[in-house]
Amino acid sequence: SKEDERIAAIENLAKYLVDIKVVLCGNAENLELDEEKVLETSKYIQSEGLMKLLISNFDVITFETRKDTTLIYNNLVRKNINGFAQYLFENVDILQMLLQGYLSTDSALSCGSMLRESLRHENLARYVLFSEFLWAFFDTYVHLPDFEVASDAFNTLRELLTLPKHKHVIEEFMETQGDKLLEKYDSLLQSDNYLTRRRSLKLLSELLLDRSNYTIMMKYISSKNNLKTIMNLLRHKSPQIQFETFHVFKIFVANPSKTAEIESILSKNKSKLIAYLE
């Protein structure tokens, strides 16, 4: 039957991937890699579109096969074997499949790991950061009900918004997409997912205090709506949320160039704030 054929094909693929994994990564018995074979294998994976085939079937292949695929992909990207990063840049549908992988609980963690590995390369990081897929993290992925998946999605988003290896890409992003980022960021602070909310506050204070994000910081702390959001979060029942919120609130207070609106809100709430701090 067709189902038997499909199962047989998946089993054969699993065995085949184990062989590829040994060539690219070695194993316990043989840590020495044959560089010629490694190059040939990367060429073959690229010319046959093997990664595309595997990732598009993540929902049907076994957990072990997904694990092997992730290991092989991460190895090829990390070492950039036979220009694998450029191959991905020329075949961005692979990155798009990874970005949409968070919608499937089975494939989410594998796709997240492969995505973060891809961000090592500037051209891939730039593609992901400036793609429409980025906003799905704010709208959907970090709010998903599966704790592990939402947490992994936040790890990827955090890496995307900080990109320690490619600071100039982030600066360019903040310059051109900063307004949209601030608008979307509000959904993270209002998330029903406790951990997402807490981690978003921590990341927000890091982003605002990064000197290269000065323009964004001034925009954020000049908005009365943002101040109201932060002041409401100071009253949250969780001490951890209050703690992370206070770090953001301090930035509003310490700003020497407060707008009249901000000054007015702070002075109206002065007694409440003093009582809170005590």
HELIX and SHEET records of a PDB file:
HELIX    1   1 LYS A    2  CYS A   25  1                                  24    
HELIX    2   2 GLU A   35  SER A   47  1                                  13    
HELIX    3   3 LEU A   50  SER A   56  1                                   7    
HELIX    4   4 PHE A   63  LYS A   79  1                                  17    
HELIX    5   5 PHE A   84  GLU A   90  1                                   7    
HELIX    6   6 VAL A   92  GLN A  100  1                                   9    
HELIX    7   7 GLY A  101  LEU A  103  5                                   3    
HELIX    8   8 THR A  105  SER A  118  1                                  14    
HELIX    9   9 GLU A  122  LEU A  129  1                                   8    
HELIX   10  10 LEU A  134  ASP A  139  1                                   6    
HELIX   11  11 TYR A  141  HIS A  143  5                                   3    
HELIX   12  12 PHE A  147  THR A  162  1                                  16    
HELIX   13  13 LYS A  167  LEU A  189  1                                  23    
HELIX   14  14 TYR A  194  LEU A  209  1                                  16    
HELIX   15  15 ARG A  211  ASN A  213  5                                   3    
HELIX   16  16 TYR A  214  ILE A  221  1                                   8    
HELIX   17  17 LYS A  224  LEU A  233  1                                  10    
HELIX   18  18 PRO A  239  ALA A  254  1                                  16    
HELIX   19  19 ALA A  260  LYS A  268  1                                   9    
HELIX   20  20 LYS A  270  LEU A  277  1                                   8    
END                                                                             
